[in-house]
Structures are given as structure tokens and as C-alpha cells.
Amino acid sequence: MPTSSASTTDSAKSAGGGVQSLERAFDLLERMADAGGEVGLSELSASSGLPLPTIHRLMRTLVSCGYVRQQPNRRYALGPRLIRLGESSARLLGTWARPYLARLVEETGETANMALLDGDEIVYVAQVPSKHSMRMFTEVGRRVLPHSTGVGKALLAHTPDDEVRALLARTGMPAATEKTITTPDGFLAALKDVRGRGYAVDDNEQEIGVRCLAVSVPNSPTAAAISISGPAGRVTEAATEKIVPVLQQVASELSEALASQNPG
């Protein structure tokens, strides 16, 4: 007897009730991203455990949709259509974060920001400004290099040293101010401090007269950090002791909210 369409559909379902081919395709995309955006079929087969014919079929579909492209060397790279999805999801992440940033402003009095690591750069995706007449504005969509920012340090604090050095080699370490860290060893030492303290500081390193305190958002679906920034005269060491616990609590609550939006 021929196999019924119903049984064929059922066999394509995953154990969790989803569509197995979709789950496998997204898993491959994530593995490609973890590998730096470009991989060969054999590497994907080794890391995923899927047979080469299955991977080849899935990749062919992703290529035809524009989410993956095949390089001249026959390896596969993430495709340009993912940029549109990434930009849209980053905007949505910023929208979800705004109420939490507003609470940060209410409790600390300073401007609150959310930033992501996009490739080798930091991009600001949300901001709620302070009510003070003297306040810091970081334009949403602005891109900066990680080495001179609190959010950059927070986002890279748990990245292996060799990966950090490779990133810094690609971006360079230009001085935004006289206090900017401009050596890889200096930046790695700053990251060690972040791990020890549980928060990052930008002390006049991006702009003279401005201090920023930042923490990463635990278990965020994409690497994210939140921060407050304000005049150095207000964001003092004494103020830091009061602000950091608030930052950490809000980051934890935002993490839980994002997890509820991303079940599974």
C-alpha cells in the first residue's frame, strides 16, 4: 500500500512536535554563525551529526531562499537575506527592552541604553534618556568599537582571549579620548576586572566627562548588554555602589522576559 500523506507528514515531525526539516535548517544556520559565518559541508556534518546528503539538501534549499550562499571555494556562508531578519529582530529586542530601560532611568536618574554585538561592532538598539537637563545621548543605531565602551567590555568579558585579540586586530584600537584603552593587553586586563566585579565601566574612555556602567543580559538570545551613562560628576564611585545592583536586577528581569518570548 502507498504511504498516506498523513503518515508522511507525521514522520517529518520532530519529537517536540515541530517540523524536523525546519528545526534542522535553523540548527545549521546557528552552527554556521558559531563557526564565524562560513563552513564546509563536512564540518556541518561532524558538528551536527546529520548525514551529508541531508545537509546538502537543506543547504540547497537555504541557498535558493537567499539565507545561505555558496562561495567559489565550495564552502557555504550566511547570506544577505539574514541581515533583514537580524535588523528587524534587533529593533524588536529594543522595543521589548524599553520598559526595563525606563525603570533604570527612574531608579538611577541617568540615561539607559541597550546594545548588541553585531559582528565586530557595538550597535545601540534602544535608549531612554535621563530627565536631567545635562544628560548623555547615544543615538539608536549608532555603531562604535567595543574597546572604548562599557557595553563592549560587558559583552566581551567572557569571550576567549584569543578571539578578543583577533577582533581587536581586525578593528584596531583608535583612541577616542586620552583615557581610551589602546593595547590588547590593557583591554584583556579590563575584561578580567569585569569578570571579577560583575560589571563594566567606561571611565571617560569614549567621551571626556562621561562615565558609563554596563552589565550583560544573561541568556539573551543574542549577546546584549544594558548600561547607564551620565556626567562623571554624577556617576561617581559612591553612585556606582547604588547603581550597579539596580543594573544587575533589571538585566536579570529582562533576561526572564526575553526567555518567555523565546520558549523552548
N, C-alpha and C positions, 0 to 999 in steps of 0.2 A: 504494500500500500504506500502511496506517496505520503510524504510528511506533510502534515497540515500546517497552514500558515500560523495557527495559534501556537503549536509546539515549537515551530522555528523561532517565533518571537520570544517565547519563554526561554529557549536555550541561549538567547543573546542577552538575557538579563544577568546582572551581577548578583552576588549573594546579598547585597544590600538593597536589591530591588531596582537598581538603576540600569541604564543601558551600558553593557560591558564595553562596547567599542568606544563609546564616548569617554568612559572612565579611563580607558587605556590611552586614548588620544591626549587627554588633558595631562595624564601622568607623564607621557613622553614630552609634552611641552615643558612641564615643570623640570623634568630631568635635563632638558636642553638648557633651560635658564640656569640651573645649578652648575652646569658644566661650562658656563660662560657664553652660551648662546649658539655654539656651533659644535656638532658632534658627527661621528660616523655611525652607520647602522650597527656595526659590531659592538661599539661602545654602548649603544642603547640596549642592545640585546643582552649584553653582560650585566648591565645595571638593573634592567627591568625584569630579566628572566623570561621575556617573551621570545618566541622563535622568530628568526629573521624574516620569513615570509609574512608573518603577521605585522611586524614593524614596517616592512616595506609597503604593505597595503595601506596601513594607517598614514604613513608619511606621504604617500602618493595623494591621498585624499586631502591632507593638510596643505600640501603644495598647491593643489588645484584650487583650494579656497583662499590662498594667499597668506596663510598663517605660518607657513614654512617655505623656504626657498632652497633649491639645491645649488650649491656652489660649483664652480668649474672643476674643483678637485674632488667632486662627487660627495663631499660631506654636506650635511644639512644645517641650515641656520634659521633662527627665528625670523619670521617675515614681517613686512611693514604693516600689515593689517592689524597686528597686535598692538601697534602704537595707539591706534584709535581706541581700542578697548582699554588699554592702560591709562590713557589720559582721562577717559570717562570714569573709570573706577577710582582714579586719584581724586577727581572732583567730588565723587560721591563720598569717598572716605573723609574728605574735608568737611562735607556737609554734615555727616554723622558726628564729626568731632566738635563742631561749633558750640553746642550747648556745654560741653565739658570745658572748652576754652573760655567761654563766658563765665563759668564758675571760677576758673582760675583768676580771671580779671577781678571778679567780685571779692575773692578772698585775699588776693595779693596786691591788688591795686595797679598791677603792671600789665603791659601788652602781652598777650598769649599767642603762641604760634604752633602750628603743626607742620612738620617737614618729613619728606621721604628721601631715601637714597635712590636716585634714578641713574643707573649706570655709575659713572664716577663723580656725579654731581649731587648736590643737595638741592631739592626743589621745595619751596614753601607752598603748601596746598590749602592752608586755612589760617585766618588770623582774626582775633577780636582785640581792638585797640583799647588801651587804658583810657580812663576818663580824665586823667591828668592833662593839663594844658601842655606840659612838657612830656612827650611820650615818644616811643620808638615806632616807626612804621616800616614794616618789611612787606613789600608788595607780594601778594599772592601770585604765584607763577615765577617769581624771581629764582634764579639759579646761582648758586655760589659753590666754591670749592670747600670740601669738608674740613681742611686743616685749620681754617680760621674761624670756625663756628662751634658753638656749644652743641647744637644738634648733630653736627658732623662727628664730634667726638663721641656723643652718646650712641650714635648709630654704628660706629666702627669699633666700639670698645671691646667687643667680643669676637672681632674678626682676627684670624691668624695673622701674626706679624708679617709673614712673607707676602700675604695678599695685600696688607696695608702698604707695604713698601712698593709693591707693584703698582698699586693705584696712584701713590704719590709720584712715582716715576712717570706715569702717564700724564698726570695733571700739572706737575710742577708744584712748587710751594711759594708763589709770589707773596710778598709782604703787603697786606692791606694797611697795616699800621706798623709803628716801630715795635709793637708788642706781639705781632704775629709770630707763631712758631714756624720756622723756615727750614728745619732739618728733620729728616725721618726719625732719627734717634730721639730728638726732642718731642716729636709728636707721639711716638710709641711710649715714651715716659708719661706723657699726658694721659694716654689711654689707660695705662696701668693705674694712674691716680683715679680715673673714672671708675674703674672696676673696684678699687678699694673704698671709694666714698659712696658709690651708688648714684652719682650724678655728675654731670659735666659742667664746666664753667668756661665761658668766653669772657676774659677779663681785658676789655679794650683791644681785643685782637682783630675784630672785624671793623670796628669804628671806635675812635678815641672818645672816651666819655660814656661808653655804653657797656654794661655788664649783662650777661645772659646766663641763665641757669637752665639746664636741659636734662631730661631723662628719656630713655627709650620706652616705647609702649610694649609691654610683654606680650608675646604670642600674637602680634599683629599679623594679618595675612600677608602684608608686605612690610619690610622694615620701616618703622615710623618712630618719630620722636616728638615730644611736645616740650615747649620752653616758655619761659617768661623773659622779657628783656625790658630794661629801663635804664635811666641815668645812673652812673656809678655812685652818685651821691645818695641815691635811694636804695639801690640794690647792694647794700653793704654786707659785711660779714655777719653782722647781727641780724639783718633782714634775711640772709641766706638760711640761717638756722630755722626760721619760721616758714620760709617759702618752700624749701625742699620737701618736707613731709607732705605739704599740700600737693605739690607736683607729683610725688610718688603715688599718693592716694588717687588723684584724678587719672593718672596713667593706668592704674590698676582697674579702675571702674570703666574707663574707655576700652581697655582690653576685653573685659567681660562683655561689654555691649557689642563689640565687633565680633566676638565669638558667637553671640546669639544671632547675629546677622549672617554668620557663616557656619551653619550647623554641620556636624559630621567631623 
